[in-house]
Amino acid sequence: MSTTRTLARRAALAVAAAAVVPLALTGCSDDGKSTDAAAKSSPSQEASTGAAPSDTAPASGPFGPGCAGVPKEGKGSFDGMAKDPVATAASNNPALSTLVTAVKKAGLVDTLNNAQNITVFAPTNDAFAKLPKADLDAVLADKAKLTSILTYHVVGQKLTPKQLESGTYPTLQKSTLTTSGSGEAYEVNDASKVVCGNVPTANATVYIVDTVLMPKA
């Protein structure tokens, strides 16, 4: 009798074990899938919850819409201008040909090329074209007046974009000009906009402007 009960109990345990084993395997399988899924989703979760990239710092090189017109290579390019003193560098930039003509007429080529650590606000050809032709011709024919106007565009120190945000600076013409703005938008004397700024040459920083600056009377 006891033997019969023992056999029956063993049979019941075997059936229970047989039922448990598939459940255990299923549980392991589910765990494995869950672990794999977690492992696979981990990178995407990190990507989605990671800190956003920091804002890009302001460009340390040339900036502004007018920079698009600067040659990409050669002496008139930014790399080429950086190797030459400012008057020579300007002569290789097609957009500054009127300015270069004026500098030559005023006899300021050597003065500008030999100066050290200066800032030049360089009017474009279009800036000079804003002047009535008769007035421009008269200025180009008057060396003293031309010299006064051109030296008014030169500050005796290199100015960074940060310094242009709000400042008053003495010029080589002996009077002052003011600058204002932020980011990549700056004005000189509240009238002339910087269209291509922070252009390096061998001895100067150039800010190309869209209007000729006139010295205060």
ROBAGU-199648 format. One record per residue: residue number from 1; z, y, x of N, C-alpha, C in turn. Coordinates in nm, 3 decimals, decimal comma. Atoms other than C-alpha are relative to their C-alpha. Last residue first. Example, Ala and Ser with C-alpha at 12.3 -4.5 7.8 and 13.67 -1.06 7.14 Angstrom:
REM residues 2
<vovo 2; <-0,006; -0,119; -0,082>; <0,714; -0,106; 1,367>; <0,073; 0,109; -0,077>>
<vovo 1; <0,000; -0,119; 0,089>; <0,780; -0,450; 1,230>; <0,000; 0,120; 0,090>>
REM end
This chain:
REM residues 217
<vovo 217; <0,036; -0,132; -0,052>; <-3,974; 11,902; 3,296>; <0,119; 0,063; 0,072>>
<vovo 216; <-0,057; -0,107; 0,082>; <-3,878; 11,540; 3,263>; <-0,030; 0,134; 0,063>>
<vovo 215; <-0,127; -0,058; -0,048>; <-4,115; 11,312; 3,447>; <0,049; 0,110; -0,095>>
<vovo 214; <0,016; -0,138; -0,044>; <-4,384; 11,137; 3,237>; <0,136; 0,058; 0,043>>
<vovo 213; <-0,125; -0,079; 0,009>; <-4,392; 10,762; 3,207>; <-0,024; 0,140; 0,055>>
<vovo 212; <-0,029; -0,075; -0,123>; <-4,734; 10,604; 3,143>; <0,126; 0,086; -0,023>>
<vovo 211; <0,015; -0,144; 0,015>; <-4,720; 10,360; 2,851>; <0,036; 0,069; 0,131>>
<vovo 210; <0,118; -0,032; 0,082>; <-4,764; 9,982; 2,826>; <-0,025; 0,149; -0,020>>
<vovo 209; <-0,031; -0,071; 0,125>; <-4,534; 9,875; 3,108>; <-0,127; 0,046; -0,070>>
<vovo 208; <0,125; -0,056; 0,049>; <-4,552; 9,619; 3,391>; <0,024; 0,059; -0,140>>
<vovo 207; <-0,001; 0,012; 0,146>; <-4,207; 9,567; 3,541>; <-0,126; 0,071; -0,050>>
<vovo 206; <0,093; -0,078; 0,082>; <-4,234; 9,504; 3,914>; <0,022; -0,031; -0,149>>
<vovo 205; <0,008; 0,067; 0,130>; <-3,961; 9,395; 4,154>; <-0,083; 0,090; -0,091>>
<vovo 204; <-0,035; -0,069; 0,124>; <-4,022; 9,513; 4,507>; <0,004; -0,096; -0,118>>
<vovo 203; <-0,101; -0,104; -0,022>; <-4,061; 9,427; 4,875>; <0,048; 0,067; -0,128>>
<vovo 202; <-0,074; 0,017; -0,125>; <-4,259; 9,103; 4,894>; <0,111; 0,102; 0,018>>
<vovo 201; <0,093; -0,019; -0,111>; <-4,354; 9,115; 4,526>; <0,085; -0,008; 0,128>>
<vovo 200; <-0,039; -0,024; -0,138>; <-4,161; 8,971; 4,233>; <-0,118; 0,030; 0,091>>
<vovo 199; <0,104; 0,055; -0,087>; <-4,254; 9,018; 3,867>; <0,037; 0,030; 0,146>>
<vovo 198; <-0,064; 0,079; -0,106>; <-3,943; 9,071; 3,657>; <-0,102; -0,071; 0,088>>
<vovo 197; <-0,111; -0,047; -0,083>; <-4,129; 9,193; 3,350>; <0,045; -0,097; 0,106>>
<vovo 196; <-0,012; 0,113; -0,093>; <-4,460; 9,166; 3,172>; <0,104; 0,041; 0,103>>
<vovo 195; <0,086; 0,106; 0,053>; <-4,508; 9,384; 2,864>; <-0,003; -0,123; 0,090>>
<vovo 194; <0,030; 0,095; -0,107>; <-4,219; 9,623; 2,927>; <-0,081; -0,114; -0,060>>
<vovo 193; <-0,049; 0,137; 0,009>; <-4,240; 9,885; 2,655>; <-0,041; -0,083; 0,122>>
<vovo 192; <0,091; 0,090; -0,070>; <-4,273; 10,258; 2,720>; <0,058; -0,141; 0,002>>
<vovo 191; <0,140; -0,026; 0,035>; <-4,113; 10,494; 2,470>; <-0,096; -0,103; 0,059>>
<vovo 190; <0,019; 0,022; 0,144>; <-3,737; 10,465; 2,456>; <-0,144; 0,018; -0,044>>
<vovo 189; <-0,001; -0,132; 0,067>; <-3,725; 10,612; 2,808>; <-0,029; -0,011; -0,150>>
<vovo 188; <-0,036; -0,103; -0,098>; <-3,814; 10,266; 2,940>; <-0,016; 0,134; -0,071>>
<vovo 187; <0,073; -0,125; 0,005>; <-3,813; 9,983; 2,690>; <0,051; 0,093; 0,109>>
<vovo 186; <-0,060; -0,116; -0,065>; <-3,713; 9,619; 2,708>; <-0,090; 0,122; -0,014>>
<vovo 185; <0,054; -0,123; 0,060>; <-3,774; 9,304; 2,505>; <0,073; 0,121; 0,059>>
<vovo 184; <0,126; -0,027; -0,067>; <-3,731; 8,971; 2,688>; <-0,067; 0,124; -0,058>>
<vovo 183; <0,088; 0,117; 0,003>; <-3,366; 8,913; 2,610>; <-0,125; 0,022; 0,080>>
<vovo 182; <-0,071; 0,126; -0,024>; <-3,221; 9,260; 2,574>; <-0,101; -0,113; -0,005>>
<vovo 181; <0,060; 0,122; 0,054>; <-3,321; 9,623; 2,550>; <0,087; -0,121; 0,026>>
<vovo 180; <-0,079; 0,064; 0,105>; <-3,266; 9,958; 2,717>; <-0,071; -0,125; -0,047>>
<vovo 179; <0,052; 0,129; 0,046>; <-3,379; 10,159; 3,017>; <0,091; -0,056; -0,107>>
<vovo 178; <-0,097; 0,087; 0,067>; <-3,335; 10,522; 3,114>; <-0,068; -0,128; -0,047>>
<vovo 177; <0,059; 0,066; 0,117>; <-3,522; 10,733; 3,366>; <0,107; -0,091; -0,059>>
<vovo 176; <-0,045; 0,132; 0,042>; <-3,383; 10,984; 3,615>; <-0,083; -0,054; -0,117>>
<vovo 175; <-0,062; -0,008; 0,132>; <-3,511; 11,275; 3,822>; <0,033; -0,142; -0,044>>
<vovo 174; <-0,127; -0,076; -0,001>; <-3,563; 11,283; 4,199>; <0,058; 0,027; -0,138>>
<vovo 173; <0,045; -0,134; 0,036>; <-3,932; 11,167; 4,201>; <0,119; 0,097; -0,011>>
<vovo 172; <0,042; -0,064; -0,124>; <-3,809; 10,860; 4,387>; <-0,049; 0,142; -0,025>>
<vovo 171; <0,132; 0,041; -0,049>; <-3,629; 10,769; 4,067>; <-0,031; 0,071; 0,131>>
<vovo 170; <0,076; -0,104; -0,068>; <-3,263; 10,784; 3,971>; <-0,132; -0,054; 0,053>>
<vovo 169; <0,022; 0,020; -0,143>; <-3,147; 10,522; 3,721>; <-0,080; 0,115; 0,062>>
<vovo 168; <0,070; -0,121; -0,042>; <-2,992; 10,532; 3,376>; <-0,012; -0,006; 0,152>>
<vovo 167; <-0,024; -0,065; -0,128>; <-2,891; 10,202; 3,225>; <-0,079; 0,127; 0,018>>
<vovo 166; <-0,048; -0,135; 0,028>; <-2,864; 9,972; 2,928>; <0,032; 0,068; 0,131>>
<vovo 165; <-0,051; 0,000; 0,137>; <-3,025; 9,630; 2,905>; <0,052; 0,137; -0,042>>
<vovo 164; <0,086; -0,080; 0,089>; <-3,233; 9,699; 3,217>; <0,056; 0,011; -0,141>>
<vovo 163; <-0,024; -0,142; -0,026>; <-2,953; 9,584; 3,447>; <-0,084; 0,090; -0,090>>
<vovo 162; <-0,134; -0,033; 0,050>; <-2,966; 9,237; 3,290>; <0,030; 0,148; 0,018>>
<vovo 161; <0,007; -0,019; 0,146>; <-3,342; 9,225; 3,346>; <0,135; 0,037; -0,059>>
<vovo 160; <0,013; 0,126; 0,071>; <-3,270; 9,275; 3,718>; <-0,017; 0,028; -0,150>>
<vovo 159; <-0,072; 0,012; 0,126>; <-3,335; 9,603; 3,895>; <-0,028; -0,136; -0,064>>
<vovo 158; <0,057; 0,104; 0,084>; <-3,430; 9,621; 4,261>; <0,086; -0,017; -0,125>>
<vovo 157; <-0,074; 0,125; -0,008>; <-3,326; 9,955; 4,402>; <-0,069; -0,103; -0,088>>
<vovo 156; <-0,032; 0,042; -0,135>; <-3,487; 10,290; 4,475>; <0,091; -0,120; 0,013>>
<vovo 155; <-0,146; -0,008; -0,016>; <-3,648; 10,331; 4,135>; <0,036; -0,062; 0,135>>
<vovo 154; <-0,061; 0,082; -0,105>; <-4,022; 10,401; 4,117>; <0,150; 0,028; 0,009>>
<vovo 153; <0,003; 0,140; 0,042>; <-4,217; 10,518; 3,811>; <0,072; -0,093; 0,098>>
<vovo 152; <-0,095; 0,011; 0,111>; <-4,123; 10,882; 3,873>; <0,007; -0,144; -0,051>>
<vovo 151; <-0,132; 0,027; -0,058>; <-4,296; 10,840; 4,210>; <0,108; -0,005; -0,108>>
<vovo 150; <-0,008; 0,136; -0,055>; <-4,624; 10,805; 4,023>; <0,138; -0,031; 0,058>>
<vovo 149; <0,003; 0,099; 0,108>; <-4,581; 11,115; 3,807>; <0,019; -0,141; 0,054>>
<vovo 148; <-0,122; -0,014; 0,079>; <-4,473; 11,342; 4,092>; <0,007; -0,107; -0,110>>
<vovo 147; <-0,110; 0,057; -0,080>; <-4,748; 11,213; 4,318>; <0,130; 0,005; -0,078>>
<vovo 146; <0,019; 0,145; 0,002>; <-5,008; 11,283; 4,048>; <0,113; -0,069; 0,076>>
<vovo 145; <-0,044; 0,046; 0,132>; <-4,873; 11,634; 4,004>; <-0,009; -0,151; -0,010>>
<vovo 144; <-0,144; -0,025; 0,014>; <-4,895; 11,705; 4,376>; <0,052; -0,053; -0,133>>
<vovo 143; <-0,078; 0,094; -0,079>; <-5,234; 11,536; 4,413>; <0,150; 0,019; -0,018>>
<vovo 142; <-0,113; -0,083; -0,046>; <-5,400; 11,724; 4,128>; <0,098; -0,090; 0,074>>
<vovo 141; <0,053; -0,102; -0,092>; <-5,744; 11,567; 4,072>; <0,110; 0,087; 0,059>>
<vovo 140; <0,054; 0,069; -0,118>; <-5,600; 11,247; 3,922>; <-0,054; 0,099; 0,104>>
<vovo 139; <-0,114; 0,053; -0,078>; <-5,390; 11,461; 3,690>; <-0,050; -0,066; 0,128>>
<vovo 138; <-0,069; -0,114; -0,060>; <-5,691; 11,660; 3,569>; <0,116; -0,047; 0,088>>
<vovo 137; <0,085; -0,050; -0,109>; <-5,895; 11,344; 3,512>; <0,069; 0,116; 0,072>>
<vovo 136; <-0,006; 0,099; -0,108>; <-5,610; 11,196; 3,309>; <-0,081; 0,048; 0,121>>
<vovo 135; <-0,132; -0,009; -0,062>; <-5,578; 11,511; 3,099>; <0,012; -0,095; 0,119>>
<vovo 134; <-0,005; -0,128; -0,072>; <-5,951; 11,526; 3,030>; <0,134; 0,015; 0,072>>
<vovo 133; <0,077; 0,009; -0,125>; <-5,957; 11,157; 2,944>; <0,008; 0,129; 0,081>>
<vovo 132; <0,132; -0,061; 0,019>; <-5,678; 11,194; 2,689>; <-0,074; 0,004; 0,133>>
<vovo 131; <0,005; -0,143; -0,033>; <-5,397; 10,961; 2,793>; <-0,139; 0,053; -0,030>>
<vovo 130; <-0,063; -0,074; 0,111>; <-5,377; 10,627; 2,609>; <-0,004; 0,151; 0,024>>
<vovo 129; <0,105; -0,031; 0,098>; <-5,626; 10,486; 2,863>; <0,057; 0,073; -0,122>>
<vovo 128; <0,070; -0,122; -0,045>; <-5,355; 10,512; 3,130>; <-0,106; 0,042; -0,101>>
<vovo 127; <-0,098; -0,109; 0,006>; <-5,144; 10,263; 2,935>; <-0,064; 0,132; 0,043>>
<vovo 126; <-0,006; -0,046; 0,140>; <-5,448; 10,042; 2,875>; <0,101; 0,114; -0,015>>
<vovo 125; <0,121; -0,080; 0,025>; <-5,503; 10,020; 3,252>; <0,002; 0,057; -0,142>>
<vovo 124; <0,126; 0,075; 0,005>; <-5,144; 9,898; 3,279>; <-0,118; 0,096; -0,015>>
<vovo 123; <0,080; -0,012; 0,123>; <-4,853; 10,115; 3,381>; <-0,130; -0,078; 0,010>>
<vovo 122; <0,145; -0,012; -0,024>; <-4,637; 9,977; 3,666>; <-0,078; 0,009; -0,132>>
<vovo 121; <0,047; 0,014; 0,137>; <-4,264; 10,035; 3,652>; <-0,148; 0,032; 0,003>>
<vovo 120; <0,115; -0,079; 0,041>; <-4,181; 9,976; 4,017>; <-0,032; -0,032; -0,146>>
<vovo 119; <0,055; 0,045; 0,128>; <-3,842; 9,861; 4,136>; <-0,113; 0,093; -0,039>>
<vovo 118; <0,023; -0,101; 0,103>; <-3,746; 9,897; 4,501>; <-0,044; -0,068; -0,131>>
<vovo 117; <-0,087; 0,025; 0,115>; <-3,591; 9,669; 4,761>; <-0,012; 0,110; -0,107>>
<vovo 116; <-0,070; 0,127; 0,012>; <-3,760; 9,813; 5,070>; <0,084; -0,004; -0,127>>
<vovo 115; <-0,133; -0,013; 0,061>; <-4,025; 10,080; 5,100>; <0,063; -0,138; -0,014>>
<vovo 114; <-0,104; 0,002; -0,104>; <-4,311; 10,013; 5,343>; <0,142; 0,016; -0,055>>
<vovo 113; <0,001; 0,127; -0,072>; <-4,569; 9,911; 5,083>; <0,113; -0,009; 0,102>>
<vovo 112; <-0,046; 0,109; 0,085>; <-4,479; 10,195; 4,851>; <0,008; -0,133; 0,075>>
<vovo 111; <-0,136; -0,030; 0,045>; <-4,502; 10,469; 5,111>; <0,056; -0,115; -0,082>>
<vovo 110; <-0,094; 0,035; -0,107>; <-4,805; 10,306; 5,272>; <0,144; 0,025; -0,041>>
<vovo 109; <0,009; 0,144; -0,030>; <-5,002; 10,312; 4,947>; <0,103; -0,040; 0,106>>
<vovo 108; <-0,131; 0,065; 0,007>; <-4,877; 10,654; 4,837>; <-0,002; -0,149; 0,036>>
<vovo 107; <-0,037; 0,034; -0,137>; <-5,173; 10,872; 4,936>; <0,135; -0,072; 0,008>>
<vovo 106; <-0,123; -0,072; -0,035>; <-5,190; 11,028; 4,590>; <0,045; -0,029; 0,143>>
<vovo 105; <0,029; -0,143; 0,003>; <-5,553; 10,922; 4,548>; <0,121; 0,084; 0,041>>
<vovo 104; <0,083; -0,031; -0,116>; <-5,462; 10,569; 4,660>; <-0,030; 0,150; 0,006>>
<vovo 103; <-0,086; 0,011; -0,120>; <-5,177; 10,544; 4,412>; <-0,078; 0,036; 0,125>>
<vovo 102; <-0,088; -0,118; -0,003>; <-5,403; 10,671; 4,133>; <0,088; 0,000; 0,124>>
<vovo 101; <0,085; -0,116; -0,031>; <-5,671; 10,411; 4,210>; <0,086; 0,126; 0,012>>
<vovo 100; <0,031; 0,011; -0,143>; <-5,402; 10,141; 4,217>; <-0,088; 0,117; 0,044>>
<vovo 99; <-0,119; -0,037; -0,075>; <-5,274; 10,255; 3,879>; <-0,028; -0,002; 0,150>>
<vovo 98; <-0,011; -0,146; 0,013>; <-5,624; 10,239; 3,736>; <0,121; 0,051; 0,077>>
<vovo 97; <0,099; -0,066; -0,086>; <-5,668; 9,884; 3,875>; <0,006; 0,153; -0,009>>
<vovo 96; <-0,064; -0,117; -0,062>; <-5,345; 9,752; 3,728>; <-0,097; 0,081; 0,085>>
<vovo 95; <-0,056; -0,085; 0,105>; <-5,480; 9,497; 3,479>; <0,061; 0,127; 0,054>>
<vovo 94; <0,104; -0,076; 0,070>; <-5,705; 9,345; 3,748>; <0,054; 0,097; -0,104>>
<vovo 93; <-0,018; 0,027; 0,142>; <-5,404; 9,244; 3,964>; <-0,100; 0,086; -0,080>>
<vovo 92; <0,059; 0,130; 0,030>; <-5,498; 9,221; 4,332>; <0,015; -0,039; -0,147>>
<vovo 91; <0,146; -0,011; -0,017>; <-5,442; 9,592; 4,394>; <-0,072; -0,131; -0,032>>
<vovo 90; <0,058; -0,062; 0,119>; <-5,093; 9,554; 4,248>; <-0,152; 0,006; 0,009>>
<vovo 89; <-0,008; 0,097; 0,110>; <-4,997; 9,310; 4,524>; <-0,065; 0,055; -0,126>>
<vovo 88; <0,103; 0,101; -0,025>; <-5,121; 9,551; 4,790>; <-0,002; -0,102; -0,112>>
<vovo 87; <0,129; -0,066; 0,022>; <-4,916; 9,834; 4,643>; <-0,116; -0,098; 0,021>>
<vovo 86; <0,032; -0,031; 0,139>; <-4,611; 9,605; 4,606>; <-0,137; 0,066; -0,023>>
<vovo 85; <-0,076; -0,118; 0,041>; <-4,595; 9,434; 4,942>; <-0,061; 0,057; -0,127>>
<vovo 84; <0,050; -0,129; -0,048>; <-4,766; 9,094; 4,943>; <0,094; 0,113; -0,038>>
<vovo 83; <0,018; 0,003; -0,145>; <-4,632; 8,734; 4,922>; <-0,040; 0,136; 0,058>>
<vovo 82; <-0,131; 0,013; -0,064>; <-4,487; 8,758; 4,571>; <-0,010; 0,005; 0,153>>
<vovo 81; <-0,062; -0,132; -0,005>; <-4,821; 8,887; 4,444>; <0,134; -0,005; 0,074>>
<vovo 80; <0,071; -0,083; -0,097>; <-4,989; 8,557; 4,536>; <0,065; 0,137; 0,015>>
<vovo 79; <-0,028; 0,052; -0,134>; <-4,729; 8,344; 4,361>; <-0,065; 0,086; 0,106>>
<vovo 78; <-0,139; -0,031; -0,033>; <-4,749; 8,563; 4,052>; <0,037; -0,048; 0,140>>
<vovo 77; <-0,095; 0,081; 0,076>; <-5,126; 8,545; 4,056>; <0,142; 0,039; 0,037>>
<vovo 76; <-0,046; -0,075; 0,116>; <-5,345; 8,828; 4,186>; <0,097; -0,076; -0,088>>
<vovo 75; <-0,086; -0,111; -0,041>; <-5,373; 8,674; 4,532>; <0,055; 0,080; -0,118>>
<vovo 74; <0,060; -0,102; -0,086>; <-5,508; 8,347; 4,396>; <0,097; 0,114; 0,028>>
<vovo 73; <0,000; 0,033; -0,142>; <-5,394; 8,141; 4,101>; <-0,069; 0,110; 0,079>>
<vovo 72; <-0,083; 0,118; -0,024>; <-5,305; 8,170; 3,734>; <0,008; -0,037; 0,147>>
<vovo 71; <0,073; 0,118; -0,049>; <-5,438; 8,525; 3,701>; <0,094; -0,115; 0,034>>
<vovo 70; <-0,006; 0,006; -0,147>; <-5,206; 8,756; 3,502>; <-0,074; -0,125; 0,047>>
<vovo 69; <0,124; -0,052; -0,058>; <-5,319; 8,802; 3,142>; <-0,003; -0,002; 0,152>>
<vovo 68; <0,107; 0,095; 0,025>; <-5,050; 8,576; 2,999>; <-0,131; 0,044; 0,064>>
<vovo 67; <0,010; 0,091; -0,115>; <-4,787; 8,792; 3,166>; <-0,114; -0,100; -0,017>>
<vovo 66; <0,104; -0,045; -0,093>; <-4,855; 9,063; 2,909>; <-0,017; -0,092; 0,119>>
<vovo 65; <0,133; 0,037; 0,047>; <-4,660; 8,870; 2,646>; <-0,112; 0,040; 0,096>>
<vovo 64; <0,064; -0,100; 0,085>; <-4,333; 8,895; 2,840>; <-0,143; -0,038; -0,035>>
<vovo 63; <-0,005; 0,025; 0,144>; <-4,157; 8,715; 3,123>; <-0,075; 0,110; -0,075>>
<vovo 62; <0,072; -0,095; 0,085>; <-4,170; 8,679; 3,501>; <0,005; -0,039; -0,147>>
<vovo 61; <0,126; -0,049; -0,051>; <-3,904; 8,461; 3,665>; <-0,066; 0,099; -0,095>>
<vovo 60; <-0,030; -0,085; -0,115>; <-3,536; 8,402; 3,598>; <-0,127; 0,059; 0,058>>
<vovo 59; <0,085; 0,026; -0,115>; <-3,605; 8,277; 3,250>; <0,032; 0,095; 0,113>>
<vovo 58; <0,116; -0,090; -0,011>; <-3,311; 8,322; 3,019>; <-0,079; -0,029; 0,127>>
<vovo 57; <-0,034; -0,128; -0,061>; <-3,087; 8,014; 3,006>; <-0,125; 0,087; 0,007>>
<vovo 56; <0,069; -0,023; -0,125>; <-3,187; 7,741; 2,765>; <0,034; 0,139; 0,054>>
<vovo 55; <0,112; -0,094; 0,010>; <-2,927; 7,684; 2,498>; <-0,060; 0,023; 0,137>>
<vovo 54; <-0,040; -0,140; -0,006>; <-2,710; 7,381; 2,561>; <-0,123; 0,089; -0,006>>
<vovo 53; <0,027; -0,063; -0,129>; <-2,838; 7,044; 2,447>; <0,039; 0,148; -0,003>>
<vovo 52; <0,134; -0,060; -0,004>; <-2,663; 6,917; 2,131>; <-0,022; 0,065; 0,135>>
<vovo 51; <0,003; -0,146; 0,004>; <-2,356; 6,706; 2,191>; <-0,142; 0,050; 0,010>>
<vovo 50; <-0,022; -0,067; -0,127>; <-2,397; 6,336; 2,112>; <-0,011; 0,150; -0,016>>
<vovo 49; <-0,129; -0,069; 0,000>; <-2,353; 6,210; 1,758>; <0,027; 0,074; 0,129>>
<vovo 48; <-0,012; -0,088; 0,114>; <-2,714; 6,119; 1,693>; <0,129; 0,079; 0,000>>
<vovo 47; <0,099; -0,107; -0,005>; <-2,778; 5,988; 2,040>; <0,020; 0,099; -0,114>>
<vovo 46; <-0,038; -0,093; -0,106>; <-2,454; 5,794; 2,052>; <-0,096; 0,118; 0,003>>
<vovo 45; <-0,117; -0,073; 0,049>; <-2,535; 5,640; 1,716>; <0,045; 0,102; 0,103>>
<vovo 44; <0,046; -0,100; 0,096>; <-2,881; 5,554; 1,837>; <0,115; 0,080; -0,054>>
<vovo 43; <0,072; -0,112; -0,065>; <-2,739; 5,389; 2,148>; <-0,043; 0,106; -0,098>>
<vovo 42; <-0,086; -0,087; -0,081>; <-2,476; 5,192; 1,950>; <-0,075; 0,113; 0,066>>
<vovo 41; <-0,010; -0,131; 0,063>; <-2,712; 5,060; 1,685>; <0,078; 0,098; 0,085>>
<vovo 40; <0,131; -0,064; 0,009>; <-2,824; 4,765; 1,894>; <0,009; 0,141; -0,056>>
<vovo 39; <0,047; -0,030; -0,135>; <-2,473; 4,676; 2,003>; <-0,133; 0,073; -0,005>>
<vovo 38; <-0,079; -0,112; -0,051>; <-2,344; 4,709; 1,650>; <-0,050; 0,041; 0,137>>
<vovo 37; <0,042; -0,120; 0,072>; <-2,625; 4,493; 1,522>; <0,074; 0,122; 0,051>>
<vovo 36; <0,131; -0,040; -0,050>; <-2,559; 4,235; 1,791>; <-0,046; 0,129; -0,066>>
<vovo 35; <-0,017; -0,052; -0,135>; <-2,188; 4,231; 1,707>; <-0,132; 0,049; 0,056>>
<vovo 34; <-0,068; -0,129; 0,011>; <-2,259; 4,198; 1,337>; <0,015; 0,065; 0,135>>
<vovo 33; <0,098; -0,096; 0,049>; <-2,509; 3,923; 1,399>; <0,060; 0,138; -0,007>>
<vovo 32; <0,097; -0,024; -0,105>; <-2,261; 3,739; 1,616>; <-0,102; 0,102; -0,041>>
<vovo 31; <-0,061; -0,084; -0,103>; <-1,984; 3,783; 1,365>; <-0,100; 0,034; 0,108>>
<vovo 30; <-0,010; -0,136; 0,054>; <-2,207; 3,653; 1,091>; <0,058; 0,094; 0,102>>
<vovo 29; <0,134; -0,056; 0,004>; <-2,298; 3,350; 1,302>; <0,001; 0,144; -0,051>>
<vovo 28; <0,037; -0,036; -0,138>; <-1,936; 3,286; 1,385>; <-0,136; 0,066; 0,002>>
<vovo 27; <-0,081; -0,115; -0,041>; <-1,846; 3,303; 1,016>; <-0,036; 0,044; 0,140>>
<vovo 26; <0,055; -0,117; 0,068>; <-2,131; 3,072; 0,926>; <0,074; 0,126; 0,041>>
<vovo 25; <0,125; -0,033; -0,068>; <-2,018; 2,824; 1,190>; <-0,063; 0,124; -0,061>>
<vovo 24; <-0,035; -0,057; -0,130>; <-1,665; 2,837; 1,053>; <-0,125; 0,042; 0,075>>
<vovo 23; <-0,054; -0,134; 0,023>; <-1,789; 2,787; 0,701>; <0,032; 0,068; 0,131>>
<vovo 22; <0,111; -0,094; 0,030>; <-2,008; 2,498; 0,813>; <0,049; 0,142; -0,023>>
<vovo 21; <0,087; -0,022; -0,116>; <-1,703; 2,336; 0,985>; <-0,118; 0,092; -0,032>>
<vovo 20; <-0,043; -0,116; -0,079>; <-1,463; 2,386; 0,695>; <-0,097; 0,032; 0,111>>
<vovo 19; <0,025; -0,123; 0,076>; <-1,638; 2,155; 0,448>; <0,032; 0,124; 0,081>>
<vovo 18; <0,146; -0,016; 0,013>; <-1,662; 1,869; 0,696>; <-0,034; 0,127; -0,075>>
<vovo 17; <0,050; -0,048; -0,130>; <-1,298; 1,923; 0,787>; <-0,149; 0,024; -0,008>>
<vovo 16; <-0,040; -0,141; -0,016>; <-1,200; 1,896; 0,421>; <-0,054; 0,058; 0,130>>
<vovo 15; <0,082; -0,080; 0,091>; <-1,400; 1,576; 0,381>; <0,031; 0,148; 0,013>>
<vovo 14; <0,136; -0,003; -0,054>; <-1,241; 1,428; 0,692>; <-0,091; 0,085; -0,085>>
<vovo 13; <0,002; -0,095; -0,113>; <-0,894; 1,526; 0,572>; <-0,139; 0,012; 0,059>>
<vovo 12; <-0,010; -0,137; 0,056>; <-0,957; 1,353; 0,239>; <-0,005; 0,104; 0,109>>
<vovo 11; <0,129; -0,032; 0,060>; <-1,075; 1,037; 0,416>; <-0,002; 0,141; -0,056>>
<vovo 10; <0,094; -0,028; -0,108>; <-0,769; 1,037; 0,638>; <-0,138; 0,039; -0,055>>
<vovo 9; <-0,034; -0,132; -0,056>; <-0,544; 1,067; 0,333>; <-0,097; 0,040; 0,111>>
<vovo 8; <0,045; -0,103; 0,096>; <-0,720; 0,778; 0,160>; <0,027; 0,139; 0,054>>
<vovo 7; <0,146; -0,009; -0,007>; <-0,685; 0,560; 0,470>; <-0,053; 0,108; -0,094>>
<vovo 6; <0,037; -0,063; -0,129>; <-0,315; 0,636; 0,493>; <-0,150; 0,018; 0,011>>
<vovo 5; <-0,027; -0,145; 0,009>; <-0,264; 0,569; 0,125>; <-0,041; 0,072; 0,128>>
<vovo 4; <0,101; -0,058; 0,090>; <-0,433; 0,227; 0,155>; <0,018; 0,150; -0,011>>
<vovo 3; <0,127; -0,006; -0,075>; <-0,223; 0,138; 0,461>; <-0,108; 0,065; -0,084>>
<vovo 2; <-0,008; -0,116; -0,090>; <0,093; 0,233; 0,276>; <-0,129; 0,016; 0,078>>
<vovo 1; <0,000; -0,122; 0,084>; <0,000; 0,000; 0,000>; <0,000; 0,123; 0,085>>
REM end
